[in-house]
Amino acid sequence: MEDAIEVILQDDSKVLPTTRSHPLVSACTGVVLTGLYGVWSLFALPGFRRIPWNLKVPYLPSSKDQTLNTMKLLEGRTGRLADLGSGDGRLVFAASSAGFRCTGFEINSILVSYSRNKARWRGLPSSQATFVKKDFWKIDLSPYNNVTAFLSPEVMGVLGEKLLKELPDDARVIACRFPFPDWPRQSSAGSGLDQTFAYDIRNVRSHLRKLSNTACVE
Ligand SMILES: C[S@@+](CC[C@H](N)C(=O)[O-])C[C@H]1O[C@@H](n2cnc3c(N)ncnc32)[C@H](O)[C@@H]1O
């Protein structure tokens, strides 16, 4: 019996040769992956140390369709616009060409410099497009009647509370890809990963008031 098992094991080792990689190859792979992570985190995460873990959102640029969908939901609107986490500035540039006075808040200094240079290169005056290197959680957003946010599902609930406290009644908020969990949307554009959602703050407040009134009656 033992002989039979040995024969099977010997046969298996022939059929399924062990693919143990050379230690040097493993070490090199480790070094390359660590290096790639270092480069990625340099561009995607600087300035994040002071932000709590649950509110960290890395850089990921909007797609062309996502930007177009955002602009569709802003049609007919004017005034000041804040992009929360402006990345390379693409949403700010699209909104400023539609006539908005835009401010992009961005924590990543490399992306802020890139956006500022691009704005200068395009000849945009700061009244049309400004990039501020600041944590948007610490900014009073009450001067803005338009807000765009492409962030992450984890932060949308907390962000909703901040916006409800600060924004004027006539403000519109566009959430890119990730909707607010408890807000009734006004409309949406696109589908899948490029979908964007529009919310009018007056309607959101009145919906949430009705909800809390019915909860009190019950
Ligand atoms: C998913 S990217 C979106 C970039 C850009 N809005 C776009 O649509 O292409 C999110 C951006 O938010 C920035 N960010 C994350 N948390 C931030 C914070 N607390 N304050 C300012 N910027 C922040 C990140 O650095 C990143 O560039």
PDBQT file of the ligand as one rigid body, heavy atoms in Angstrom, charges set to zero:
ROOT
HETATM    1  C1  LIG A 301     -11.551  60.392  -7.386  1.00  0.00    +0.000 C 
HETATM    2  S1  LIG A 301     -10.454  61.798  -7.512  1.00  0.00    +0.000 S 
HETATM    3  C2  LIG A 301     -11.443  62.908  -8.499  1.00  0.00    +0.000 C 
HETATM    4  C3  LIG A 301     -10.627  63.958  -9.202  1.00  0.00    +0.000 C 
HETATM    5  C4  LIG A 301     -11.407  64.955 -10.069  1.00  0.00    +0.000 C 
HETATM    6  N1  LIG A 301     -12.468  65.610  -9.341  1.00  0.00    +0.000 N 
HETATM    7  C5  LIG A 301     -11.982  64.287 -11.285  1.00  0.00    +0.000 C 
HETATM    8  O1  LIG A 301     -13.213  64.159 -11.341  1.00  0.00    +0.000 OA
HETATM    9  O2  LIG A 301     -11.204  63.889 -12.185  1.00  0.00    +0.000 OA
HETATM   10  C6  LIG A 301     -10.623  62.463  -5.848  1.00  0.00    +0.000 C 
HETATM   11  C7  LIG A 301      -9.655  63.586  -5.564  1.00  0.00    +0.000 C 
HETATM   12  O3  LIG A 301      -9.968  64.125  -4.272  1.00  0.00    +0.000 OA
HETATM   13  C8  LIG A 301      -8.771  64.484  -3.626  1.00  0.00    +0.000 C 
HETATM   14  N2  LIG A 301      -9.074  64.536  -2.201  1.00  0.00    +0.000 N 
HETATM   15  C9  LIG A 301      -9.407  63.498  -1.401  1.00  0.00    +0.000 A 
HETATM   16  N3  LIG A 301      -9.675  63.919  -0.154  1.00  0.00    +0.000 NA
HETATM   17  C10 LIG A 301      -9.512  65.274  -0.165  1.00  0.00    +0.000 A 
HETATM   18  C11 LIG A 301      -9.665  66.279   0.830  1.00  0.00    +0.000 A 
HETATM   19  N4  LIG A 301     -10.033  65.971   2.069  1.00  0.00    +0.000 N 
HETATM   20  N5  LIG A 301      -9.447  67.571   0.480  1.00  0.00    +0.000 NA
HETATM   21  C12 LIG A 301      -9.066  67.887  -0.794  1.00  0.00    +0.000 A 
HETATM   22  N6  LIG A 301      -8.912  66.963  -1.783  1.00  0.00    +0.000 NA
HETATM   23  C13 LIG A 301      -9.138  65.672  -1.472  1.00  0.00    +0.000 A 
HETATM   24  C14 LIG A 301      -7.797  63.398  -4.045  1.00  0.00    +0.000 C 
HETATM   25  O4  LIG A 301      -6.456  63.812  -3.909  1.00  0.00    +0.000 OA
HETATM   26  C15 LIG A 301      -8.208  63.175  -5.504  1.00  0.00    +0.000 C 
HETATM   27  O5  LIG A 301      -7.458  63.979  -6.363  1.00  0.00    +0.000 OA
ENDROOT
TORSDOF 0
